[in-house]
Amino acid sequence: MTLYQSLIWESAHKGDETLELDDIDRQILMLLHNEARMPLQELATRIGLSRAAVHDRVKKLIQSGVIRGFELRVDPDLLGYPVLAWIGLLTVQGTEAYRTLEDLSHIPEIEAAYVVTGHYDFLVKVRARSNAHLQQLLFEKIDQVHGFQRSETMVVLSAAVDKGTLDPKLYQSV
């Protein structure tokens, strides 16, 4: 099984199990949601536990996969990539799609690529410097990926809602 096949298998089987969180775990998630760089001692003080106990709980949340990591979120506009587009991509079917995913993964302007149901095979999130740059990406990179058949590009005019992550209301209580 290739890396991409295993990633797709893993993605398809997520959701088969859920982790039971208690109120302290939820408090930790809420505090880290609002300030991911909060020191463990401050977390411990706010929750009313020892630093060691909070450390153990955060470690368990990481090991269980609830916390996937602490990431840097940059502003693409300020870095010269203000154009955001979604591309619905039709490709060849079957095992050849793994090669398509691999080709897409090598295009630096692609922020994410999702395997989807419906009319398209993939939904691709792309960042570009300008509309001319987007057109160049479409013609010189996206259209050249293995298995490409057809695409439809939707340019984002503005982000009406962009939470960047799961809304904390969903894990506050069960």
Secondary structure, DSSP 8 states (H G I E B T S, - for coil): --HHHHHHHHHHHTTS------HHHHHHHHHHHH-TT--HHHHHHHHTS-HHHHHHHHHHHHHTTSS--------TTTTT--EEEEEEEEE--TTHHHHHHHHHHT-TTEEEEEE-SSS-SEEEEEEESSHHHHHHHHHHTGGGSTTEEEEEEEE----S---SS--THHHH--
